[in-house]
């Protein structure tokens, strides 16, 4: 089943997944939080390696385009961040899960990563990811 999608990026441009395959898509809860910053910095640091292996990398959260833009600028990220404010793509990949936040049950994004092949099909997936070291683990998998 094809998992293609279109979302606005942190510059306000339209990102059409079909034009960027194969693709690494990582979902994260919130801009500028510690784990999400670590993950974005690690994917940014390894971006050239992903590109050399033939892959585009995008991060997706429910944050706004403006929030993503500020996040990219603040941490000098070079990875493309996509805004899924209405959770359409999050639901397509089934990453909206019940989480426990300070004793309250809330619905949020479960940190997850998916690799789409040239047909837009999921060929690798990671769920309940720990941020630190994850980008390297994805890259190692892709390198086989």
RALINJO-V280883 format. One record per helix or strand. SS is the DSSP state (@ for helix, = for strand). FROM is the first residue (numbers start at 1). TO is the last residue. If there is no record, write none. Layout:
BEGIN
ss/from/to
SS/FROM/TO
SS/FROM/TO
END
This chain:
BEGIN
ss/from/to
=/2/2
=/6/9
=/14/16
@/17/20
=/23/27
@/34/45
@/47/52
=/56/61
@/65/75
=/80/83
@/88/92
=/96/101
=/104/109
=/112/116
=/121/126
@/134/143
END
